[in-house]
Amino acid sequence: MDMQTSSKLTNECEAKTKKPQPQSLDTVFEFIEKHNWKLFRIASLGFGFLIFLIYFCQNHFYPDFDLFSFLSLLATAALIGGLMVLVIAFGFCAPGWTWSEAFFSDKPVREELAYRINGNMPKERLDHRLINRYFFAPGFICMSILWMALYFFEGDTAYTIGLVAGPFLSGLLFGSILQRNYELPPFSWAKFTVTAFLVFFIANIVALLSTLEVARGVPEAVKAVGEYPFMAACFFASLVVFTIVTAIIRGNPRFVLIVSPLFAVVLMLWTNTWIDLPGKIVKLLGLGNYQAEQVILSSDLCEKYKAIEGYGIKSNCALNDVHVIWSMGSTTVMTWQFASQELKVKIPSSSILSTRIFVPKALPKPKPLPSSLPTSDPSTPQTP
């Protein structure tokens, strides 16, 4: 009776000392699953409107029509911007997802590691140990090799060593250590080597591209710190993000659907992508932000603008080298240069007769070289 009472008290104490699991993200997912279609419509239209609003604020104007009356336009802008966010988020998720699913979710490996889960080694602690020793450590070595390769070598040699040799050697080394320490099935080291090569090859490419974008967005920081110290800091920050995402994937893969887009949005803010993205989307949709070689105005508007000397309207009623900011609706916003000054004018769209859009000239194709023909033998008779 005393033993039953003591065991009961022990269980009650353990239940009290257990930390409550966070339920906030689960509540968020339940709310999203319940109202998914409504949330999708509101989020897509709101995101699309935000893209256009940023562009309008950058150019200090607002169109003369209700933008929400063109729902397809907002949805298209949201789709393009959302795809960019998802691509960046996928780049952050791909290393951890490949590392977790391609190796540690394999049945023989998973069953062997399950034997080590007990009271002294819960699953969360085992996952943290595996992530620190067999993801963060080899990832740190791979990015260090990439940094040193870019520092000491140039051209294809640097990328071959940093992107190929580093991940392969790190996977081979840590795969052998992992198999020996956890007594995994035979040839597990080979599978981990292949997995690690894919994981850290992708991680190095994403880290390198992210570093280039961040350097382009904050050139003053690169000048203040130096190119290679700045690169090392960006590589380490990328590795920390990859490690956090990997830990989230090992805990609950659903949570990464919220966390990874947040990392993508932060990176886009840091690299000033949100400054350039609205203009690129507007140009892609053909609504504005493009260069026109010539814009011909109607005779009525031409006569009015000729009277204004500062506009520089010629006798042929044509404006050359015009930047069209916005051309949808009843008003077109454009800028052009005259007398070393930039003019920004709103013109009624009905007064524009034609617009010749600037098209970059294609480079001339090189002439094909004449094929080398064998010299004819003088003794051979020639056919007429």
Secondary structure, 3 states (H helix, E strand, C coil): CHHHHHHHHHHHHHHHHCCCCCCHHHHHHHHHHHCHHHHHHHHHHHHHHHHHHHHHHHHCCCCCCCHHHCHHHHHHHHHHHHHHHHHHHHHHHHHHHHHHHHHHCCHHHHHHHHCCCCCCCCHHHHHHHHHHHHHHHHHHHHHHHHHHHHHHCCCHHHHHHHHHHHHHHHHHHHHHHHHHHHCCCCCHHHHHHHHHHHHHHHHHHHHHHHHHHHHHHCHHHHHHHCHHHHHHHHHHHHHHHHHHHHHHHHHCHHHHHHHHHHHHHHHHHHCCHHHHHHHHHHHHCCCCCEEEEEEEECHHHHHHHHCCHHHCCCCCCEEEEEEEEECCCCEEEEEEEECCEEEEEEEEHHHEEEEEECCCCCCCCCCCCCCCCCCCCCCCCCCC
